[in-house]
Amino acid sequence: MTIRNADIVRVFEQIADLLELQQANTFRVRAYRNAARTLSAWPQEMADLQAQGQHFEDLPAIGKDLAGKIGEILARGSCDQLDRLQASFPRGITDLLHISGLGPKRVHTLYHELGIRSPAQLLSAAREGRIRAVPGFGAVSERRIAEAVAGHLERSRRWPLAQVTAQVDDLLTYLRAAPGISNAVVAGSYRRRRDTVGDLDILLVGRSGKALSRYLGMFDRIEEVLAQGSTRVSVVLRDGLQVDLRVVRAASFGAAMVYFTGSRAHNIALRRIAQARKLKINEYGVYRDGKRIAGDTESSVYASIGLPYIPPELREDHGEIEAARKQALPHLVERADLRGDLHAHTNASDGKQNLAEMAQAARSAGLTYLAITDHSRSLTVAHGLDQRRLEEQIQAIDELNEKLDGVVLLKGIEVDILPDGRLDLPDAVLARLDLVVGAVHSHLDLPRAKQTARILHAMDRPNFSILAHPNGRLFNTRGPCDLDMERIIRHAGERGCFLELNSQPERLDLFDVQCRQARDAGVAVVISSDAHHGNDLRWLTLGVDQARRGWLEASNVLNTLPLEQLRKRLAATMSSAHH
């Protein structure tokens, strides 16, 4: 069986979860989390490095002990430590750690006091009023837990986009080598680049799928074949993700791509237009009086009903058909449009590389500028910078910029927004920076009015450029903060500051709908990687996908600007409080 980096990451995350439940040393837990983060962003497969005879301990955040565990996982798909930890806890209990408001201590208490070992059991206990009787809980926390579990159970039926990307790549490579198959492409919500997917739809160009199920039976990532026929095979991958494969003829490929990419609402709208023209449109083609008149390409399908090609990311029946009719579809932003990144960390806080290494990575990623925005002092878990250390970094960036070629480092900070809306560092030192990225990292459960007021107050500080990951959500860990986002977007427009679309796979925050609201309000969006290592810069592509779903063009994205124009826009946010 081929072991991918994603498999090793999954093992390390499981170990970290179980160590937390054991209430083990926080540094041990963090070592596994950091290693998982390094490997999830690493461009080369560990299996390939092993084959080349390279040493894993040379990687950042990987010491001798973790290097040994990587070798063990590559050999058998697991390691002794995970086996031992799993033996000491009931299966599935770590799912409880992904519920908003439940940390390891509370999960530990609920397990020992009530025997709760799964989200479904937790929801039953909350609805039956048993949680409020446990020390440290009450009626209010019980109600919040019930809401959080219900949300978690709804979300957990879907996979974050980045989580399935490696599997998709493996599967497509395998399928394209299948006998009698000339092409394999993904459709569905994955192709529309939704931030989560419920399952995968893959279209194969060929004559028959009869030999396909046998061929798939030899693929080591498939757990089970659910159904098989001459044109369709359904399988479940090892992690539970269902994949539906359909074999289509080349003459119907475009029609099948339109049909299976969806969304359902978009497809219904297309069928209505076709019916008004006395046409029939389905997954096999476009027909007039029983004769196929289009269907080999997607463009031919749209053209047959009088429309230009509509990009997959827009196919949600959210106004794209009206825009297409008026020849007013947006020219969507592309990854190549990004000239820089305005949110990145170094090893001065919780990043893994120094200033020079991050600059080199930015240049290699085709960027001409990179803002260094390490955490501020109140985020102690990230070794945040106080005023003295920030001043030292400002000087170090100035000195390094004199030597750099092809890339410029901008001086910034990811400053904590305190519960009362003040910023975590004095205005005097913030005013020396090129930009200030404000972020909420604590008190995420404030009521809507207070949380909104907190952010509005922060935006009104003299030095405030960008609101980072505005909703505060983490996939499968916590939902978004309760915020009046329309008001925040409107206020950003009045203040002249910007909103971040954070590209980290566990965030993807702004949401697509909010990107569109920002565009309509004239507020520029910043697509940032929130990189903690140079490899993380590749996540910018995910941010661009989300921005495209939000109808953003290059002109709506701040970091598509050349450096001199960008500096002017950023300078206008500094020392300019809104009154």
C-alpha positions as MATLAB code, in Angstrom:
seq = 'MTIRNADIVRVFEQIADLLELQQANTFRVRAYRNAARTLSAWPQEMADLQAQGQHFEDLPAIGKDLAGKIGEILARGSCDQLDRLQASFPRGITDLLHISGLGPKRVHTLYHELGIRSPAQLLSAAREGRIRAVPGFGAVSERRIAEAVAGHLERSRRWPLAQVTAQVDDLLTYLRAAPGISNAVVAGSYRRRRDTVGDLDILLVGRSGKALSRYLGMFDRIEEVLAQGSTRVSVVLRDGLQVDLRVVRAASFGAAMVYFTGSRAHNIALRRIAQARKLKINEYGVYRDGKRIAGDTESSVYASIGLPYIPPELREDHGEIEAARKQALPHLVERADLRGDLHAHTNASDGKQNLAEMAQAARSAGLTYLAITDHSRSLTVAHGLDQRRLEEQIQAIDELNEKLDGVVLLKGIEVDILPDGRLDLPDAVLARLDLVVGAVHSHLDLPRAKQTARILHAMDRPNFSILAHPNGRLFNTRGPCDLDMERIIRHAGERGCFLELNSQPERLDLFDVQCRQARDAGVAVVISSDAHHGNDLRWLTLGVDQARRGWLEASNVLNTLPLEQLRKRLAATMSSAHH';
ca = [
       0.000    0.000    0.000;
       1.308    3.459   -0.923;
       1.582    5.697    2.163;
       1.152    9.395    1.377;
       2.066   12.405    3.508;
      -1.671   12.813    4.216;
      -1.679    9.353    5.868;
       1.261   10.278    8.127;
      -0.416   13.594    9.006;
      -3.585   11.688    9.978;
      -1.604    9.383   12.318;
       0.211   12.313   13.978;
      -3.058   14.223   14.450;
      -4.675   11.136   16.025;
      -1.709   10.739   18.396;
      -1.945   14.424   19.387;
      -5.700   14.107   20.016;
      -5.279   11.019   22.195;
      -2.351   12.543   24.119;
      -4.574   15.545   24.845;
      -7.263   13.239   26.191;
      -4.605   11.602   28.365;
      -3.764   15.132   29.549;
      -0.161   14.569   28.518;
       2.528   17.271   28.482;
       1.436   20.115   26.160;
       4.895   20.245   24.534;
       4.560   16.592   23.454;
       1.142   17.308   21.968;
       2.440   20.394   20.164;
       5.380   18.427   18.712;
       2.959   16.118   16.889;
       0.741   19.025   15.760;
       3.775   20.906   14.397;
       5.064   17.794   12.633;
       1.635   17.223   11.068;
       1.559   20.805    9.876;
       5.033   20.537    8.340;
       4.161   17.329    6.476;
       0.780   18.583    5.240;
       2.548   21.456    3.463;
       5.649   19.521    2.343;
       5.790   19.320   -1.475;
       7.665   15.991   -1.642;
       6.297   12.661   -0.466;
       8.116   11.127    2.519;
       8.098    7.784    0.679;
      10.091    9.403   -2.150;
      12.565   10.994    0.298;
      13.031    7.604    1.953;
      13.699    5.992   -1.433;
      16.332    8.681   -2.101;
      18.016    7.885    1.245;
      17.300   11.299    2.784;
      16.927   11.741    6.554;
      13.569   12.867    7.945;
      15.164   14.570   10.953;
      16.516   17.233    8.566;
      12.928   18.487    8.111;
      11.651   21.353   10.288;
       9.778   20.250   13.461;
      10.928   16.627   12.953;
      13.465   15.282   15.439;
      14.949   11.805   15.752;
      11.932   10.335   17.564;
       9.365   11.620   15.044;
      11.625   10.646   12.135;
      11.580    7.068   13.433;
       7.781    7.140   13.623;
       7.551    8.378   10.023;
       9.635    5.357    8.957;
       7.342    3.075   10.958;
       4.188    4.568    9.382;
       5.676    4.236    5.890;
       6.367    0.559    6.637;
       2.927   -0.432    7.955;
       0.505    2.497    7.887;
       0.519    3.050   11.668;
       2.944    3.095   14.587;
       3.214    1.453   18.008;
       2.417    4.650   19.904;
      -0.889    5.162   18.105;
      -1.779    1.488   18.620;
      -1.118    1.782   22.377;
      -3.094    5.013   22.715;
      -6.047    3.644   20.739;
      -6.128    0.582   22.959;
      -6.588    2.784   26.038;
      -9.602    4.753   24.703;
     -12.908    3.755   23.115;
     -13.060    4.007   19.336;
     -14.324    7.377   18.071;
     -13.849    9.386   21.265;
     -11.452   11.783   19.509;
     -14.422   13.001   17.409;
     -15.525   14.833   20.570;
     -12.395   17.013   20.413;
     -13.619   18.516   17.125;
     -16.726   20.004   18.725;
     -16.661   23.741   19.407;
     -16.389   24.541   23.129;
     -15.134   21.087   24.176;
     -11.453   20.868   25.041;
      -9.583   17.738   26.186;
     -10.336   18.364   29.883;
     -14.081   18.585   29.315;
     -14.094   15.519   27.050;
     -12.101   13.672   29.731;
     -14.659   14.682   32.382;
     -17.695   13.732   30.271;
     -16.158   10.362   29.454;
     -15.403    9.530   33.073;
     -18.606   10.992   34.574;
     -21.188    9.957   31.948;
     -19.378    7.410   29.780;
     -19.800    9.626   26.704;
     -17.640    8.384   23.852;
     -19.207    9.799   20.669;
     -20.897   12.987   19.383;
     -24.242   11.151   19.069;
     -24.083   10.084   22.756;
     -23.154   13.630   23.736;
     -26.152   15.061   21.871;
     -28.490   12.584   23.618;
     -27.033   13.465   27.035;
     -27.440   17.193   26.361;
     -31.047   16.794   25.196;
     -31.857   14.636   28.218;
     -30.445   17.275   30.609;
     -27.703   15.002   32.039;
     -24.736   17.281   31.281;
     -25.828   20.158   33.548;
     -25.433   17.858   36.573;
     -21.712   17.266   35.870;
     -19.344   19.508   37.919;
     -18.024   22.377   35.791;
     -21.048   22.384   33.483;
     -24.462   24.030   33.728;
     -27.693   24.635   31.832;
     -26.130   27.323   29.594;
     -23.101   25.224   28.643;
     -25.381   22.224   28.079;
     -27.473   24.227   25.589;
     -24.340   25.462   23.800;
     -22.961   21.929   23.611;
     -26.215   20.647   22.097;
     -26.079   23.357   19.405;
     -22.377   22.721   18.717;
     -22.823   18.924   18.423;
     -25.789   19.297   16.078;
     -23.692   21.605   13.873;
     -20.733   19.217   14.030;
     -22.814   16.209   12.999;
     -24.177   18.194   10.050;
     -20.698   19.364    8.952;
     -18.920   16.061    9.497;
     -20.782   14.540    6.564;
     -18.537   16.716    4.372;
     -14.755   16.784    3.842;
     -12.658   19.975    3.647;
     -11.531   20.539    0.051;
      -7.789   20.343    0.787;
      -8.236   17.081    2.686;
      -9.402   15.206   -0.420;
      -7.055   16.825   -2.965;
      -4.220   14.300   -2.575;
      -6.697   11.415   -2.861;
      -8.218   12.930   -6.002;
      -4.766   13.281   -7.601;
      -3.887    9.647   -6.785;
      -7.217    8.363   -8.058;
      -7.100   10.322  -11.332;
      -3.545    9.145  -12.047;
      -4.648    5.546  -11.496;
      -7.851    5.889  -13.556;
      -6.139    7.535  -16.524;
      -4.071    4.377  -16.906;
      -7.184    2.136  -16.909;
      -7.764   -0.035  -19.995;
     -10.210    1.536  -22.451;
     -10.241    4.918  -20.642;
      -8.936    7.988  -22.494;
      -9.596   10.637  -19.811;
     -10.691   11.042  -16.182;
     -11.883   14.317  -14.620;
     -13.592   15.358  -11.396;
     -16.985   17.075  -11.511;
     -19.418   17.906   -8.670;
     -18.819   20.299   -5.784;
     -15.081   19.524   -5.942;
     -14.899   21.076   -9.413;
     -17.026   24.018   -8.263;
     -14.326   24.375   -5.539;
     -16.758   24.411   -2.642;
     -14.836   24.600    0.640;
     -16.189   21.151    1.586;
     -17.300   18.150   -0.476;
     -19.819   15.452    0.437;
     -18.610   12.931   -2.145;
     -16.694   12.829   -5.417;
     -18.113   12.570   -8.934;
     -15.572   11.410  -11.525;
     -16.280   11.195  -15.256;
     -14.353    8.771  -17.429;
     -14.251    8.906  -21.219;
     -14.458    5.396  -22.666;
     -16.782    2.830  -24.181;
     -17.699    0.640  -21.206;
     -17.121    0.360  -17.473;
     -17.308   -3.430  -17.301;
     -13.580   -3.902  -16.782;
     -13.404   -0.883  -14.475;
     -14.563   -2.479  -11.228;
     -11.912   -5.212  -11.537;
      -9.265   -2.563  -12.180;
     -10.473   -0.491   -9.210;
     -10.374   -3.580   -6.995;
      -6.573   -3.473   -7.281;
      -6.320    0.148   -6.080;
      -5.039    0.163   -2.493;
      -7.021    3.250   -1.376;
     -10.418    1.687   -2.021;
     -12.135    0.106    0.972;
     -15.261   -1.227   -0.738;
     -17.017   -1.391   -4.120;
     -20.670   -0.443   -3.454;
     -22.179   -0.827   -6.910;
     -21.020   -1.664  -10.425;
     -22.585   -1.604  -13.871;
     -21.687   -1.010  -17.485;
     -21.513    2.800  -17.097;
     -21.298    3.416  -13.338;
     -19.192    2.221  -10.401;
     -19.503    3.478   -6.796;
     -16.714    2.930   -4.275;
     -15.812    4.004   -0.745;
     -12.232    5.073   -0.029;
     -10.412    4.042    3.136;
     -11.310    7.242    5.003;
     -15.034    6.874    4.245;
     -15.324    9.233    1.250;
     -17.683    7.900   -1.429;
     -16.676    8.180   -5.090;
     -19.148    7.752   -7.954;
     -17.520    7.027  -11.324;
     -19.412    7.286  -14.599;
     -18.194    6.213  -18.040;
     -19.368    8.466  -20.894;
     -18.785    8.597  -24.642;
     -16.633   11.418  -26.026;
     -19.636   12.846  -27.911;
     -21.462   13.344  -24.556;
     -18.490   14.422  -22.461;
     -19.323   18.164  -22.369;
     -22.977   17.537  -21.542;
     -21.994   15.112  -18.767;
     -19.520   17.649  -17.361;
     -22.229   20.337  -17.224;
     -24.763   17.934  -15.696;
     -22.516   16.347  -13.063;
     -20.666   19.552  -12.119;
     -24.018   21.102  -11.116;
     -25.175   22.631   -8.932;
     -28.674   21.197   -9.093;
     -30.230   24.688   -9.061;
     -27.949   25.800  -11.923;
     -28.883   22.711  -13.958;
     -32.620   23.277  -13.430;
     -32.219   26.866  -14.654;
     -30.415   25.618  -17.796;
     -33.184   23.082  -18.487;
     -35.842   25.800  -18.254;
     -33.994   27.914  -20.829;
     -33.662   24.860  -23.097;
     -37.381   24.064  -22.784;
     -38.286   27.644  -23.770;
     -36.259   27.049  -26.958;
     -37.989   23.699  -27.617;
     -34.764   21.860  -26.732;
     -34.047   18.962  -24.392;
     -30.873   19.069  -22.295;
     -29.502   16.159  -20.224;
     -26.237   14.401  -19.367;
     -26.004   12.936  -22.887;
     -26.332   16.131  -24.904;
     -28.666   18.847  -26.174;
     -31.426   17.598  -28.454;
     -33.852   19.158  -30.935;
     -36.617   16.808  -32.088;
     -34.608   13.808  -30.905;
     -31.445   14.818  -32.758;
     -28.325   15.722  -30.750;
     -27.132   19.223  -31.662;
     -24.482   19.736  -28.921;
     -22.727   17.939  -26.074;
     -19.098   17.102  -26.905;
     -17.842   20.225  -25.058;
     -19.316   22.320  -22.256;
     -19.074   25.457  -24.409;
     -21.252   23.783  -27.054;
     -23.915   23.030  -24.427;
     -24.042   26.637  -23.202;
     -23.896   28.046  -26.754;
     -26.874   25.897  -27.795;
     -29.066   27.824  -25.346;
     -27.550   31.218  -26.153;
     -25.099   31.544  -23.268;
     -21.307   31.936  -23.038;
     -19.316   29.357  -21.054;
     -19.892   29.830  -17.298;
     -16.924   28.992  -15.017;
     -17.660   26.024  -12.704;
     -17.104   28.086   -9.518;
     -20.100   30.306  -10.410;
     -22.602   27.540  -11.173;
     -24.819   27.970   -8.102;
     -27.829   29.815   -9.610;
     -26.733   32.959   -7.752;
     -27.140   35.340  -10.672;
     -24.562   33.840  -13.034;
     -27.123   33.046  -15.758;
     -28.456   36.627  -15.798;
     -24.867   37.917  -15.909;
     -24.051   35.511  -18.754;
     -27.073   36.709  -20.740;
     -25.847   40.306  -20.391;
     -22.242   39.311  -21.283;
     -21.384   40.571  -17.778;
     -19.726   37.526  -16.176;
     -16.732   38.510  -14.031;
     -13.205   37.877  -15.314;
     -12.315   35.784  -12.272;
      -9.046   36.255  -10.396;
      -6.326   33.639  -11.023;
      -3.377   32.510   -8.926;
      -1.003   34.139  -11.457;
      -2.602   37.533  -10.664;
      -1.249   37.514   -7.088;
       1.946   39.551   -6.787;
       2.457   39.054   -3.077;
       1.204   37.697    0.235;
       0.311   39.894    3.223;
       0.211   37.374    6.078;
       3.180   35.128    6.926;
       5.039   34.005   10.054;
       8.682   33.317   10.884;
      10.406   31.445   13.686;
      10.316   34.675   15.697;
       6.795   33.555   16.720;
       5.285   30.194   15.730;
       6.665   29.896   12.181;
       9.329   27.385   11.170;
      11.756   29.432    9.044;
      13.712   32.674    9.389;
      13.255   35.909    7.449;
      15.692   35.032    4.682;
      14.204   31.558    4.155;
      10.659   32.956    3.932;
      11.827   35.609    1.440;
      13.453   32.928   -0.716;
      10.269   30.811   -0.591;
       8.159   33.808   -1.658;
      10.451   34.480   -4.624;
      10.325   30.780   -5.606;
       6.509   30.960   -5.459;
       6.576   33.783   -8.017;
       5.778   36.540   -5.518;
       7.452   39.968   -5.523;
       6.584   40.919   -1.926;
       5.817   39.164    1.355;
       4.535   40.752    4.568;
       6.060   39.338    7.745;
       3.250   39.321   10.314;
       4.363   37.391   13.377;
       1.997   37.149   16.340;
       1.863   39.822   19.033;
       2.655   39.342   22.715;
      -0.729   38.259   24.130;
      -0.708   35.077   22.031;
       1.823   33.485   24.375;
       1.266   29.987   22.971;
       2.736   31.314   19.687;
       5.684   33.073   21.432;
       4.226   36.418   20.324;
       6.401   39.523   19.936;
       6.458   42.323   22.497;
       7.449   45.873   21.567;
      11.192   45.289   21.948;
      11.257   42.125   19.827;
       9.076   43.750   17.146;
      11.463   46.720   16.963;
      14.366   44.290   16.530;
      12.483   42.546   13.713;
      11.760   45.877   11.980;
      15.500   46.569   11.920;
      16.314   43.036   10.728;
      13.817   43.342    7.830;
      15.271   46.709    6.789;
      18.782   45.223    6.751;
      17.721   42.113    4.852;
      15.804   44.108    2.211;
      19.063   45.855    1.251;
      20.504   42.462    0.247;
      17.418   40.810   -1.283;
      16.929   40.568   -5.017;
      13.551   40.015   -6.713;
      11.443   40.101   -3.550;
      10.733   42.691   -0.839;
       9.733   41.964    2.757;
       7.071   44.239    4.240;
       7.053   44.984    7.958;
       3.869   43.886    9.678;
       2.359   42.188   12.710;
      -0.624   39.937   13.350;
      -1.787   41.886   16.359;
      -4.348   40.425   18.727;
      -7.653   42.251   19.024;
      -8.311   42.270   22.770;
     -11.839   41.602   24.115;
     -12.545   45.344   24.444;
     -11.377   46.046   20.864;
      -7.979   47.524   21.781;
      -4.917   46.265   19.929;
      -2.253   44.267   21.721;
       0.653   46.673   21.051;
       1.044   50.472   21.435;
       0.238   52.785   18.507;
       3.779   54.186   18.574;
       5.380   50.895   17.497;
       2.508   49.911   15.157;
       2.938   53.221   13.296;
       6.461   52.126   12.275;
       5.082   49.187   10.260;
       3.947   48.939    6.646;
       0.732   47.221    7.687;
      -1.132   45.895   10.725;
      -3.161   42.687   10.483;
      -5.713   42.519   13.310;
      -6.970   39.123   14.493;
      -9.329   37.663   17.097;
      -7.821   34.591   18.808;
      -9.589   34.585   22.187;
     -13.111   35.101   23.605;
     -14.542   33.688   20.380;
     -17.911   32.994   22.014;
     -18.886   36.594   22.829;
     -22.511   37.462   21.984;
     -23.116   38.852   18.483;
     -23.413   42.522   19.479;
     -20.258   42.450   21.663;
     -18.147   40.510   19.142;
     -19.184   42.856   16.336;
     -18.526   45.979   18.442;
     -15.111   44.578   19.422;
     -14.062   44.283   15.753;
     -15.533   47.655   14.731;
     -13.620   49.307   17.592;
     -10.384   47.617   16.494;
     -10.882   48.781   12.911;
     -11.151   52.352   14.187;
      -7.713   52.265   15.813;
      -5.157   54.616   14.177;
      -3.113   51.742   12.677;
      -5.291   48.974   11.280;
      -4.921   47.598    7.758;
      -6.479   44.135    7.437;
      -8.960   42.044    9.444;
      -7.544   38.492    9.475;
      -9.707   35.337    9.177;
     -12.808   37.376   10.060;
     -15.180   34.525   11.000;
     -12.699   32.632   13.190;
     -13.885   29.199   12.022;
     -11.734   26.073   11.915;
     -13.069   23.118    9.940;
     -14.368   20.283   12.164;
     -13.108   22.129   15.266;
     -15.202   25.238   15.694;
     -17.860   27.067   13.779;
     -17.732   30.768   12.875;
     -18.064   33.486   15.519;
     -21.483   35.089   15.823;
     -20.946   38.358   13.909;
     -22.870   40.969   11.967;
     -20.621   40.510    8.925;
     -22.634   42.888    6.734;
     -21.979   45.671    9.204;
     -18.274   44.784    9.441;
     -17.952   44.844    5.636;
     -19.755   48.203    5.463;
     -17.507   49.604    8.199;
     -14.348   48.377    6.426;
     -15.496   50.381    3.412;
     -16.045   53.498    5.531;
     -12.715   53.082    7.363;
     -10.757   52.231    4.193;
      -9.272   48.993    5.542;
      -9.353   45.494    4.041;
     -10.680   42.006    4.740;
      -8.544   38.900    4.551;
      -9.450   35.693    2.774;
      -7.234   33.314    4.758;
      -6.163   30.412    2.526;
      -5.129   27.978    5.263;
      -6.965   24.702    4.495;
      -8.570   24.575    7.954;
      -9.862   28.156    7.642;
     -10.787   29.317    4.103;
     -12.198   32.425    5.751;
     -13.822   34.825    4.265;
     -16.678   32.715    2.985;
     -17.559   32.936   -0.706;
     -20.823   34.837   -0.086;
     -18.946   37.383    2.056;
     -16.333   37.865   -0.693;
     -19.142   38.859   -2.994;
     -20.620   41.209   -0.368;
     -17.191   42.847    0.032;
     -16.888   43.259   -3.749;
     -20.342   44.853   -3.955;
     -19.418   47.208   -1.079;
     -16.156   48.238   -2.781;
     -13.997   46.645   -0.064;
     -10.801   45.044   -1.373;
     -10.052   41.489   -0.224;
      -6.546   40.237    0.603;
      -5.862   36.599   -0.348;
      -3.265   35.495    2.221;
      -1.587   32.175    2.967;
      -1.021   32.658    6.734;
       2.176   30.718    5.977;
       4.140   29.256    8.884;
       6.665   27.674    6.484;
       7.610   28.511    2.913;
       5.738   25.452    1.659;
       2.486   26.911    3.014;
       2.541   29.535    0.250;
       1.016   26.918   -2.017;
      -2.252   27.290   -0.089;
      -2.787   30.593   -1.916;
      -4.379   28.509   -4.684;
      -7.160   27.431   -2.301;
      -7.794   31.068   -1.401;
      -8.021   31.962   -5.082;
     -10.585   29.155   -5.555;
     -12.721   30.631   -2.763;
     -12.331   34.152   -4.188;
     -13.501   32.923   -7.598;
     -16.615   31.458   -5.978;
     -17.138   34.940   -4.523;
     -17.085   36.495   -8.030;
     -13.815   38.361   -7.332;
     -11.761   39.768  -10.181;
      -8.089   40.753   -9.909;
      -9.150   44.372   -9.343;
     -11.080   43.308   -6.203;
      -7.975   41.726   -4.633;
      -5.468   44.041   -2.946;
      -2.397   41.854   -3.361;
      -2.666   41.803   -7.151;
      -1.293   45.361   -7.079;
       2.344   46.159   -7.919;
       4.363   47.003   -4.806;
       4.369   50.804   -5.155;
       0.589   50.980   -5.607;
       0.137   48.538   -2.726;
       2.318   50.674   -0.432;
       0.083   53.702   -1.106;
      -3.088   51.745   -0.297;
      -1.554   50.338    2.903;
      -0.116   53.713    3.979;
      -3.628   55.175    3.858;
      -4.722   52.696    6.570;
      -1.895   53.643    8.960;
      -2.218   56.528   11.460;
      -5.662   57.338   10.039;
      -8.331   56.538   12.603;
     -11.897   56.715   11.335;
     -14.117   59.311   13.020;
];
